[in-house]
Amino acid sequence: MDDVTGRKIWFRGVPWPLRGGVLLSFSLSVAAFVLYMAGNIPERGFPDETQFLLLRIMQYLALFLIVFSLCALGFSVRLLVRKPRFRYLLGMGLYFLTGILGILLVVLNSFIVVAAGGNG
């Protein structure tokens, strides 16, 4: 890539849309999970429709987390092959773990929705 002066610009890491996508989808998934758990309080819980809505939102956010994590993981692998550095290896590990977390969230949320009979 070239900037205005004609100099070459090299990326120093994973581009910010991928990092931001992973961070945003992870934090929103955690927030939806906290709301879901807060809705399970017996005296003041959320209605069932709201709980199912939160589960669906968590599923979609977890899918976004998987997609962004896989893209960022692929980019980190590319960076590690081109220029071996420890921070790229650390980033690969973090993106791998967030991808696994996203898969676990999708499976768990699907199980809860089916077990509660809200598959319709």
Buried (B, 14 or more C-beta within 10 A) or exposed (E): EEEEEEEEEEEEBBEEEBBEBBBBBBEBBBBBBEBBEEBEEEEEEBEEEEBBBBBBBBBBBBBBBBBBBBBBBBBBBEBBEEEEEEEBBEBBEBBBEBBEBBBEBBEBBBEBBEEEEBEE
